[in-house]
Amino acid sequence: MGETSRRTITSAALHQSGLYGRVARQKPLLSKRHTIARLEFAKRHLKTLRPRETRFTGLMKPRLNSGLNAKCHVWRKPGTIPTVKHGDSIMGGGSIMQGLRLGLLILLCCLALFPAPVQGDKVLVMPVDGSHWLSMKLLVKELAARSHEMVVLVPDTSILIQGSDYYRTETFRVPYSKAQLDENVNKLKDAAFIKAPDVMDIFVNVQHLVHFTTMQVKGCEGLLYDEPLMQQLRGEILQLMLTDPFLPCGSIIADSFNSPAVYFLRGIPCGLDEKAAQCPTPPSYVPRFHSGNTDHMDFLGRVKNMLMYSLESYLCTVMFASFDELTSRYLEKDMTYRELLGHGAIWLLRYDYSFEYPKPRMPNMVNIGGINCGTIAPLPAVSLIRVCFRTNNFNCGKRAPLPAVSLIRVCFRTNNFNCGKIAPLPAVSLIRVCFRTNNFNCGKRAPLPAVSLIRVCFRTNNFNCGTRAPLPAVSLIRVCFRTNNFNCGKRAPLPAVSLIRVCFRTNNFNCGKRAPLPAVSLIRVCFRTNNFNCGKRAPLPAVSLIRVCFRTNNFNCGKRAPLPAVSLIRVCFRTNNFNCGKRAPLPAVSLIRVCFRTNNFNCGKRAPLPAVSLIRVCFRTNNFNCGKRAPLPAVSLIRVCFKTNNFNCA
C-alpha cells in the first residue's frame, strides 16, 4: 500500500477490506468490519503519507469531525453522530435552506403577479393590396396587440387597405387612378382564377401579370423616391420589416435601412421564392404551376414538367425584368431581385401540406396555413349528437349525453336495440322498429296497439296476425280492396261505399249484389268503362251524361238528356264540329274562341269578331291582311313586327 497506486486512499482501503467494486461515495462505512479496516489502514499509513496524500488527509480531517462530505459519505469515528442527509447540517442548515427556498418562491410569485412593462419594437409593414392584405392584416393586429408599434405604408389609391386603430398608416402617392387599378386587377383575376390553368394560358397570364407588375413598380418608385417620407422612416428606429415579396418595394426598403426582412407570402410566380431561398426544386419531382402535374409523375409527366420548367424560366426573366432594374437602380449595386430576396430573415408561408404538394424547405421557412382559418368554436350539444349518430360512436356522448329522442333514432337505424337500456324505446318508436324489421316478437316489450298492428298486418299481407288485435271494419276493407281478396270480408262485411270502390276499380260490377251501386257511383263506373248500358240500373243524370258524351265524342247519347248550350259549345269547340251548334247556337264569345283556335275566320259570319279579338288572331297567325276588317292599332302592329322580325310591316 506504500507504493504509488492509481486508486485513491479510500478506494484502496475498501479493496484491502475485500469490498471489491465499492466506492465510499455510494455507500457509507457503517459495519464493524469496515471500522476495523479503516483504523488499521490509518495506523499503518498515516505516518508514511506522501505530501499529496497529506494534503488530502488535511482536507478530509474537518469533515471527519463533522461526519459530512459535500458529495459523499466519509469515514466516521466510533460513537460520533450518524450520517445526516444531504442538505441538512448539525446546526439546522436544512431549515435555513427550506426558508430560503420558500422566500425565493414567494418572490417569484410576486414578480409574476406584477409583471414589468414590456417595451415593444417598431415594425414597418409594406403590404400588397387585395387579398394579400386580408391575411397580413391578421398578423399586424396580433403584433399590435402585443405592444408592438406597427407602421403600414399605404398607397393613396388602394382597394382594401384602410386605416385602423391597431396601426399607424403612412400614405404615399402613386401615378395611377382607382379605375386603372381595378381594370388591371380584374383582367388578372379573370385570366388566372376563373378557370383551371392550361398550358396555353401561361402566355396570357404572363402578359396580364406583366401589365400589373409594371403599374405596381411605378407605384414603388413613387414611394422610394418620396424623399420626405423616406427620411422620416430612416429617422425612426425600425427593428423589423414585414413585407409581401410579391412586389419589390418592401425588400428594397429593408436592404436600404439595413433592417431584417420577414416575408409573408403564399408564393411568388415562377417559384422565385424557392430559387431565392435556394430550396432544392428538381423538376422531376416538384410540379410546375401550369403543367397540371402532381407530385406523382410518370415518365411523360416528368418530360412535360421539364419542358414547362424551361419555358417558365424564360418567361419569368421577362416578367421580373422591371423588378431587377428597379433593384439595381435604387440600391446602386449590381443585384437582381432574386438575389435581394435571398437576404430574407424569415419566410412565413401561408399554406400547409393539406393543400400543397410536399417539397423541400429551408430552416427559416415556417408554414402558417392556419392563419387563414376561422376561430375555433366548441361543438354545441346538438351538433355533437349528430356527429355521434353519423359515426356510430356513442362513447363521444360523454361530452353531451344523447337525449332519448336521438338515441331512439340511433337504435332504429343501426338495428341495435340493446342500447335501449340507456333510453327505453317508447311504444310508438318500438312499433316503427317492429314494422320496418318485420320482427313482431319485439312487441313483447311494448305490446302493439290495435291500430299499429293493423298497419303491420296490412303491409305484410299477413292477416292472421289479427288474432292479437282483430282488424276493424274500415281497415279490413282497405286490406281486402288492395289485395283483391273479397272473401276476407267475412270477418267484417264491406260497407256499401267501400264495396262500390272495390267493384269500380276491379271492373267487377257483379259484386254489387251485396251492396247495390248508388246512382252517382254507377255513373262514374259507366263513364270510365265506356259501358253506358249499365245505366239501366241507375239512369245517368243529365250532367253526368253530358260529360260522358263529351269525352266519348258520341253526341247521339244526348237523346236521353239533351245537352245544354254551354256544354254543347264546349263539345263543338273541342271536336271542331261547328254544325252541332244547330241545337244550341254558339254565342259570340265562344264562337270567337273557336274561330281563333281553328284559324277559320269565315266562321265569324254568324258572330263577327270584335276588333280586339281579331287583332289577337292576326297577331298569332301572322296574317296582317285580316286587319282590313279591323285595322291593327299602332301598338299591336309594333308588337307583331317586333316578334316576327319583319320591320317593313311598319
C-alpha positions in Angstrom: 0.0 0.0 0.0 3.0 2.3 0.4 3.7 2.2 -3.4 2.2 4.6 -5.8 -1.2 3.5 -6.8 -3.9 4.9 -9.2 -6.6 4.2 -6.6 -7.5 6.8 -4.0 -6.7 6.1 -0.4 -10.4 5.4 0.4 -10.7 3.0 -2.6 -7.5 1.2 -1.6 -8.8 0.7 1.9 -12.0 -0.7 0.6 -10.2 -3.0 -1.8 -8.0 -4.3 1.0 -11.1 -5.0 3.1 -12.5 -7.2 0.4 -15.2 -4.8 -0.7 -14.3 -5.0 -4.4 -16.1 -2.6 -6.7 -17.4 -0.5 -3.7 -16.9 3.2 -3.6 -17.3 5.4 -0.5 -19.3 7.9 -2.5 -22.0 5.3 -2.9 -22.3 3.6 0.5 -21.1 4.7 3.9 -18.9 2.5 6.1 -21.1 1.5 8.9 -20.3 -2.1 9.8 -17.8 -3.2 12.4 -15.7 -4.8 9.8 -15.4 -1.6 7.9 -14.5 0.3 11.0 -11.7 -2.1 11.9 -10.3 -1.9 8.4 -10.4 1.9 8.5 -8.4 2.1 11.8 -5.8 -0.4 10.7 -5.3 1.4 7.5 -4.9 4.7 9.3 -2.3 3.3 11.8 -0.1 1.8 9.1 -0.1 4.6 6.6 -0.8 7.8 8.4 2.9 8.5 9.1 4.1 7.3 5.7 1.9 9.5 3.6 3.5 11.5 0.8 2.9 15.2 0.6 0.0 14.8 -1.9 -1.7 12.3 0.5 -1.0 14.6 3.5 -2.8 17.4 1.8 -5.7 15.1 1.1 -5.9 14.0 4.7 -5.8 17.6 5.9 -8.7 18.4 3.7 -10.6 15.4 4.9 -9.9 15.9 8.7 -12.5 18.7 9.3 -15.1 16.6 7.5 -14.2 13.5 9.6 -15.2 15.5 12.7 -18.5 16.7 11.2 -19.4 13.4 9.6 -20.4 15.2 6.3 -18.9 15.5 2.9 -20.4 17.8 0.3 -20.7 14.9 -2.1 -20.3 11.6 -0.3 -20.4 9.8 3.0 -17.0 9.7 4.7 -15.2 7.9 7.5 -16.7 8.4 10.9 -15.1 7.8 14.3 -16.9 5.4 16.6 -19.6 6.9 18.8 -19.9 10.1 16.7 -23.1 11.5 15.2 -24.8 9.4 12.5 -24.6 10.4 8.9 -27.1 13.1 8.0 -28.9 13.6 4.7 -27.6 15.9 2.1 -28.8 19.4 2.6 -29.1 19.0 6.4 -26.5 20.1 8.9 -25.8 19.9 12.6 -26.8 23.4 13.1 -30.1 23.1 11.4 -28.9 24.1 7.9 -31.8 22.2 6.3 -34.3 24.6 7.9 -32.4 27.6 6.6 -32.3 26.1 3.1 -36.0 25.4 3.2 -36.6 29.0 4.3 -34.5 30.4 1.5 -36.4 28.2 -1.0 -39.8 29.4 0.3 -38.7 33.0 0.2 -37.5 32.6 -3.4 -40.8 31.0 -4.4 -42.8 33.9 -2.8 -40.6 36.4 -4.6 -41.2 34.7 -8.0 -44.9 34.7 -7.4 -44.9 38.4 -6.6 -43.0 39.1 -9.8 -45.5 37.0 -11.8 -48.4 38.9 -10.3 -46.9 42.3 -11.0 -45.1 42.0 -14.4 -42.8 44.7 -15.5 -43.9 46.8 -18.5 -42.8 45.4 -21.9 -41.2 47.7 -24.4 -42.4 46.8 -27.9 -40.4 47.3 -31.1 -41.4 49.3 -34.1 -42.3 47.3 -37.2 -42.6 48.7 -40.7 -45.2 46.9 -42.9 -45.2 47.0 -46.7 -48.3 45.1 -47.8 -49.6 44.2 -51.2 -53.2 45.4 -51.9 -56.0 43.0 -52.4 -56.4 39.5 -50.9 -52.8 39.5 -49.8 -53.6 42.2 -47.3 -56.6 40.3 -45.8 -54.2 37.6 -44.4 -51.4 40.0 -43.4 -53.9 42.2 -41.5 -54.4 39.4 -39.0 -50.7 39.2 -38.2 -50.5 43.0 -38.0 -53.3 43.1 -35.5 -51.8 40.3 -33.4 -48.4 42.1 -33.3 -50.1 45.4 -32.3 -51.9 43.6 -29.5 -48.5 42.5 -28.2 -47.4 46.1 -27.7 -45.5 46.5 -31.0 -45.9 49.7 -32.9 -47.0 48.9 -36.5 -46.4 51.4 -39.3 -48.2 50.4 -42.5 -47.3 52.0 -45.9 -50.4 52.6 -47.9 -50.8 54.0 -51.4 -53.3 56.8 -51.9 -55.1 54.6 -54.5 -56.0 51.4 -52.7 -58.6 48.6 -52.9 -58.7 47.1 -49.4 -56.0 48.7 -47.3 -57.6 51.2 -44.9 -56.7 52.9 -41.6 -57.2 51.3 -38.2 -56.7 51.8 -34.5 -54.2 48.9 -34.4 -51.6 50.5 -36.6 -50.4 53.8 -38.0 -50.6 54.4 -41.7 -48.2 56.4 -43.9 -49.6 57.3 -47.3 -47.6 57.8 -50.5 -48.6 58.9 -53.9 -48.9 56.6 -56.9 -49.1 57.6 -60.6 -52.3 55.6 -61.4 -56.0 56.0 -60.7 -58.5 53.8 -59.0 -60.1 52.9 -62.3 -56.8 51.8 -63.8 -56.1 49.7 -60.8 -59.5 48.0 -60.9 -59.1 47.3 -64.6 -55.7 45.6 -64.2 -56.8 43.6 -61.2 -60.0 42.4 -63.0 -58.0 41.3 -66.0 -55.5 39.4 -63.9 -58.3 37.8 -61.8 -60.3 36.7 -64.9 -57.3 35.2 -66.6 -55.8 33.4 -63.6 -58.6 32.3 -61.4 -61.8 31.9 -63.4 -60.7 28.5 -64.9 -58.1 25.9 -64.3 -54.7 26.9 -65.8 -53.8 25.3 -69.1 -50.5 25.1 -71.0 -51.5 27.7 -73.5 -52.9 30.1 -70.8 -49.4 30.7 -69.5 -48.7 33.3 -72.2 -52.0 35.1 -71.5 -51.4 35.1 -67.7 -47.8 36.3 -68.1 -49.0 39.2 -70.3 -51.6 40.3 -67.7 -49.1 39.8 -64.9 -46.5 42.0 -66.7 -49.1 44.8 -67.1 -50.0 44.6 -63.4 -46.4 44.5 -62.1 -45.4 47.3 -64.4 -48.0 49.5 -62.9 -47.1 48.4 -59.3 -43.4 49.1 -60.0 -44.3 52.7 -60.8 -46.1 52.8 -57.5 -43.0 51.5 -55.8 -40.9 54.3 -57.5 -43.4 56.8 -56.1 -42.6 55.5 -52.6 -38.9 55.0 -52.9 -38.3 58.5 -54.4 -40.5 60.3 -51.9 -37.6 61.8 -50.0 -39.5 63.4 -47.2 -41.3 60.2 -46.3 -38.1 58.1 -46.7 -36.2 60.5 -44.5 -38.9 60.3 -41.9 -38.8 56.5 -41.9 -35.0 56.5 -41.7 -35.2 58.7 -38.6 -37.4 56.3 -36.8 -35.9 53.2 -35.1 -37.3 50.4 -37.2 -36.4 47.0 -35.8 -38.1 44.9 -38.5 -39.6 45.0 -42.0 -42.7 42.9 -42.6 -43.5 42.7 -46.3 -45.0 40.6 -49.0 -42.3 39.8 -51.6 -44.9 39.7 -54.4 -43.8 43.3 -55.1 -40.2 44.6 -54.6 -40.9 47.7 -52.5 -40.5 46.1 -49.1 -37.4 44.1 -49.8 -35.7 47.2 -51.3 -36.6 49.3 -48.3 -35.4 46.6 -45.9 -32.0 46.4 -47.6 -31.7 50.2 -47.7 -32.5 50.6 -44.0 -30.3 47.6 -43.0 -33.4 46.0 -41.3 -34.1 42.3 -41.2 -36.9 41.4 -43.6 -39.7 39.0 -42.7 -41.6 37.7 -45.8 -45.3 36.9 -45.5 -46.4 35.2 -48.7 -48.4 32.4 -50.4 -45.9 32.1 -53.2 -44.2 34.1 -56.0 -44.8 33.3 -59.7 -42.3 31.0 -61.3 -41.2 29.8 -57.9 -38.9 32.7 -57.4 -39.2 32.4 -53.6 -37.8 28.8 -53.8 -35.0 29.8 -56.0 -34.1 32.8 -53.9 -34.0 30.7 -50.7 -32.0 28.1 -52.6 -34.6 25.3 -51.9 -34.0 22.2 -54.0 -36.7 22.1 -56.6 -35.9 19.4 -59.1 -38.4 19.4 -62.0 -38.5 15.6 -61.9 -40.3 15.8 -58.5 -41.7 19.3 -57.9 -44.6 20.0 -60.3 -44.6 23.4 -62.2 -47.7 25.6 -61.9 -49.1 25.4 -65.5 -48.1 21.7 -66.1 -51.1 20.2 -64.4 -48.9 17.6 -62.8 -49.0 16.4 -59.2 -46.0 15.2 -57.1 -46.6 11.7 -58.5 -45.4 11.8 -62.1 -44.7 9.1 -64.7 -42.0 9.5 -67.4 -44.2 11.5 -69.7 -45.3 13.7 -66.8 -41.6 14.4 -65.9 -40.8 15.3 -69.6 -43.8 17.7 -69.7 -42.7 19.2 -66.3 -39.1 19.7 -67.6 -40.3 21.4 -70.8 -42.6 23.7 -68.7 -39.7 24.4 -66.4 -37.6 25.6 -69.3 -40.4 27.7 -70.8 -41.2 29.2 -67.4 -37.6 30.2 -66.8 -37.5 32.2 -69.9 -40.9 33.9 -69.4 -40.1 34.7 -65.8 -36.9 36.5 -66.9 -39.2 38.8 -68.9 -41.7 39.1 -66.1 -39.3 40.2 -63.4 -37.1 42.4 -65.6 -38.7 45.6 -64.2 -38.0 44.3 -60.6 -34.4 43.7 -61.4 -34.0 47.1 -63.0 -35.6 48.9 -60.0 -33.5 47.0 -57.5 -30.1 47.7 -59.1 -31.0 51.3 -59.9 -32.2 52.3 -56.4 -29.7 50.3 -54.4 -26.9 51.4 -56.8 -25.4 47.9 -56.9 -25.4 45.1 -59.4 -28.1 42.9 -57.9 -31.2 41.2 -59.1 -34.4 40.9 -57.3 -33.8 37.2 -56.8 -30.5 37.9 -55.0 -32.2 40.5 -52.9 -34.9 38.1 -51.8 -32.2 35.7 -50.6 -31.4 38.2 -47.8 -34.7 37.5 -46.1 -34.5 36.5 -42.4 -37.7 34.5 -42.1 -40.2 33.2 -44.6 -43.8 32.9 -43.3 -45.6 30.7 -45.8 -49.4 31.0 -45.8 -50.1 27.3 -46.5 -49.5 23.8 -45.2 -49.3 20.4 -46.8 -53.1 19.8 -46.6 -53.5 21.7 -49.9 -49.9 21.8 -51.1 -47.5 19.2 -52.5 -44.6 18.2 -50.3 -41.4 19.9 -51.3 -38.0 20.7 -49.7 -37.9 23.7 -47.3 -35.2 25.8 -45.7 -34.9 26.0 -41.9 -36.0 29.7 -41.9 -39.3 28.8 -43.7 -42.3 28.4 -41.5 -45.8 27.1 -42.6 -48.6 29.2 -41.1 -51.5 27.9 -43.2 -53.8 28.0 -40.1 -53.7 31.8 -40.1 -56.5 31.8 -42.8 -58.8 29.5 -40.7 -61.7 30.8 -38.7 -61.9 30.9 -35.0 -62.3 27.5 -33.4 -65.6 27.1 -31.5 -66.6 24.1 -29.5 -69.3 21.9 -30.9 -72.7 22.5 -29.3 -74.6 19.7 -27.9 -76.9 19.3 -30.9 -74.1 19.1 -33.3 -72.2 16.6 -31.2 -75.3 14.4 -31.2 -75.3 14.4 -35.0 -71.6 13.5 -35.0 -72.1 10.6 -32.7 -75.1 9.4 -34.7 -73.3 9.5 -38.0 -70.1 8.0 -36.8 -71.8 5.3 -34.7 -69.5 6.3 -31.9 -71.8 6.6 -28.9 -68.9 7.0 -26.4 -68.5 10.5 -27.6 -71.8 11.2 -25.8 -69.8 11.6 -22.6 -69.4 15.2 -23.5 -73.0 15.7 -24.4 -75.3 12.8 -23.4 -77.6 11.7 -26.1 -81.3 12.7 -25.5 -83.9 10.0 -25.5 -85.3 11.0 -28.9 -81.9 10.9 -30.6 -81.0 7.6 -29.0 -84.2 6.1 -30.3 -83.2 7.1 -33.8 -79.8 5.7 -33.4 -81.2 2.4 -32.2 -83.7 2.3 -35.0 -81.2 3.0 -37.8 -78.4 0.7 -36.5 -80.7 -2.2 -35.5 -79.1 -2.2 -32.2 -81.9 -2.4 -29.7 -79.8 -3.3 -26.7 -78.9 0.4 -26.5 -82.4 0.9 -25.3 -81.1 0.3 -21.8 -79.9 3.9 -21.7 -83.2 5.3 -23.0 -86.0 2.7 -23.3 -87.8 2.9 -26.6 -91.4 4.3 -26.3 -94.2 2.3 -27.6 -94.6 4.4 -30.7 -90.9 4.1 -31.7 -90.8 0.4 -31.0 -93.8 -0.1 -33.2 -91.9 1.5 -36.1 -88.9 -0.6 -35.4 -91.0 -3.8 -35.4 -92.8 -2.7 -38.5 -89.7 -2.0 -40.6 -87.8 -5.0 -39.4 -90.8 -7.4 -39.7 -90.0 -8.6 -36.2 -93.3 -8.7 -34.4 -91.8 -10.6 -31.4 -90.3 -7.3 -30.3 -93.8 -6.3 -29.3 -93.3 -8.2 -26.1 -91.5 -5.2 -24.7 -94.3 -2.9 -25.7 -97.4 -4.6 -27.0 -98.5 -3.3 -30.3 -101.7 -1.3 -30.2 -104.6 -2.3 -32.4 -104.1 0.5 -35.0 -100.4 -0.2 -35.4 -100.9 -3.9 -35.6 -103.4 -3.4 -38.4 -100.9 -1.5 -40.4 -98.3 -4.2 -39.9 -100.7 -6.9 -41.0 -101.9 -4.8 -43.9 -98.4 -4.2 -45.3 -97.1 -7.7 -44.7 -100.2 -9.3 -46.1 -100.3 -11.5 -43.0 -103.9 -11.3 -41.8 -103.5 -14.0 -39.3 -101.6 -11.6 -37.1 -105.0 -10.0 -36.4 -105.6 -12.6 -33.8 -103.9 -10.4 -31.3 -106.0 -7.4 -32.3 -108.9 -8.0 -34.6 -109.0 -5.8 -37.6 -111.7 -3.1 -37.5 -114.1 -2.9 -40.4 -112.5 0.1 -42.0 -109.0 -1.3 -42.0 -110.1 -4.7 -43.2 -111.9 -3.1 -46.1 -108.7 -1.5 -47.2 -106.8 -4.7 -46.9 -109.4 -6.6 -49.0 -109.5 -3.8 -51.5 -105.8 -3.7 -52.1 -105.3 -7.5 -52.1 -108.3 -8.1 -54.4 -109.4 -10.7 -51.9 -113.1 -10.0 -51.2 -113.7 -13.2 -49.3 -111.8 -11.7 -46.4 -114.9 -9.6 -45.8 -116.4 -12.4 -43.9 -114.8 -11.1 -40.8 -116.1 -7.6 -41.3 -118.7 -7.2 -44.1 -117.8 -4.5 -46.6 -120.0 -1.4 -46.3 -121.7 -0.2 -49.4 -119.4 2.8 -50.1 -116.2 0.7 -49.8 -117.7 -2.1 -51.9 -118.6 0.3 -54.6 -115.0 1.4 -54.8 -113.8 -2.2 -54.9 -116.1 -3.0 -57.7 -115.3 0.1 -59.6 -111.5 -0.4 -59.5 -111.7 -4.1 -60.3 -114.2 -3.7 -63.1 -116.3 -6.4 -61.5 -119.8 -4.9 -61.3 -121.5 -8.2 -60.3 -120.0 -7.7 -56.8 -122.7 -5.1 -56.4 -125.2 -7.8 -55.5 -124.1 -7.5 -51.9 -124.5 -3.7 -51.9 -126.3 -2.2 -54.9 -124.3 0.6 -56.5 -125.8 4.0 -55.9 -126.6 6.2 -58.9 -123.7 8.5 -58.5 -121.1 5.8 -58.2 -122.6 3.8 -61.0 -122.4 6.8 -63.3 -118.7 7.0 -62.6 -118.3 3.3 -63.4 -120.1 3.5 -66.6 -118.4 6.7 -67.6 -114.8 5.3 -67.1 -115.6 1.9 -68.6 -117.5 3.3 -71.6 -120.3 0.9 -70.9 -123.4 3.0 -70.9 -125.8 0.1 -70.8 -125.0 -0.3 -67.2 -127.1 2.8 -66.7 -130.2 0.8 -66.8 -129.8 0.1 -63.2 -129.4 3.8 -62.4 -130.2 6.2 -65.2 -127.5 8.7 -65.8 -128.4 12.3 -64.8 -128.2 15.0 -67.3 -124.9 16.5 -66.1 -123.1 13.2 -66.0 -124.4 12.1 -69.3 -123.2 15.3 -70.9 -119.7 14.6 -69.6 -119.8 11.1 -71.0 -121.0 12.2 -74.4 -118.5 15.0 -74.5 -115.5 12.7 -73.7 -116.5 9.9 -76.0 -117.5 12.2 -78.9 -120.8 10.4 -79.0 -123.4 13.2 -79.2 -126.3 10.9 -80.0 -126.3 9.8 -76.4 -127.7 13.2 -75.7 -131.2 11.9 -76.6 -131.7 10.8 -73.1 -130.6 14.2 -71.7 -130.3 16.9 -74.3 -127.0 18.8 -74.0 -127.3 22.3 -72.5 -126.0 25.2 -74.5 -122.9 25.7 -72.5 -121.8 22.1 -72.6 -122.6 21.7 -76.3 -120.5 24.7 -77.1 -117.5 23.1 -75.4 -118.1 19.8 -77.3 -118.3 21.6 -80.6 -115.3 23.7 -79.8 -113.1 20.7 -78.9 -114.3 18.5 -81.8 -114.1 21.2 -84.4 -117.6 20.3 -85.4 -119.5 23.6 -85.6 -122.5 22.2 -87.2 -123.5 20.7 -83.9 -124.3 24.2 -82.9 -127.7 23.9 -84.6 -129.1 22.6 -81.5 -127.7 25.4 -79.4 -126.3 28.3 -81.4 -122.8 29.3 -80.3 -122.7 32.6 -78.5 -120.4 35.3 -79.9 -117.7 35.0 -77.3 -117.4 31.2 -77.7 -117.5 31.3 -81.4 -114.7 33.8 -81.5 -112.6 31.4 -79.5 -113.4 28.6 -81.9 -112.5 30.6 -84.9 -109.4 31.9 -83.3 -108.0 28.4 -82.5 -109.1 26.8 -85.8 -107.8 29.7 -87.9 -111.1 29.8 -89.6 -112.1 33.4 -89.7 -115.1 32.9 -92.1 -117.0 31.3 -89.2 -117.2 34.9 -87.9 -120.2 35.5 -90.2 -122.5 34.3 -87.5 -120.9 36.5 -84.9 -118.5 39.0 -86.3 -115.2 39.1 -84.5 -114.6 42.2 -82.4 -111.6 44.3 -83.1 -109.6 43.2 -80.1 -110.1 39.5 -80.8 -109.4 39.9 -84.5 -106.1 41.6 -83.6 -105.1 38.7 -81.5 -105.9 36.3 -84.3 -104.0 38.2 -86.8 -101.1 38.6 -84.5 -100.8 34.9 -83.7 -101.3 33.8 -87.3 -99.0 36.5 -88.8 -101.7 37.3 -91.3 -101.8 41.1 -91.3 -104.2 41.4 -94.2 -107.0 40.2 -92.0 -106.7 43.6 -90.4 -108.9 45.0 -93.2 -111.9 44.2 -91.2 -110.4 45.7 -88.1 -107.2 47.7 -88.8 -104.4 46.9 -86.4 -103.6 49.7 -83.9 -100.1 51.1 -83.8 -99.2 49.4 -80.6 -100.3 46.0 -81.6 -98.7 46.3 -85.0 -95.4 47.2 -83.4 -95.5 44.1 -81.3 -96.2 41.9 -84.3 -93.3 43.4 -86.2 -91.1 43.1 -83.2 -91.9 39.4 -82.6 -91.8 38.4 -86.3 -88.6 40.4 -87.0 -90.4 42.0 -90.0 -89.9 45.7 -89.7 -91.1 46.6 -93.1 -94.6 45.9 -92.0 -94.5 49.3 -90.2 
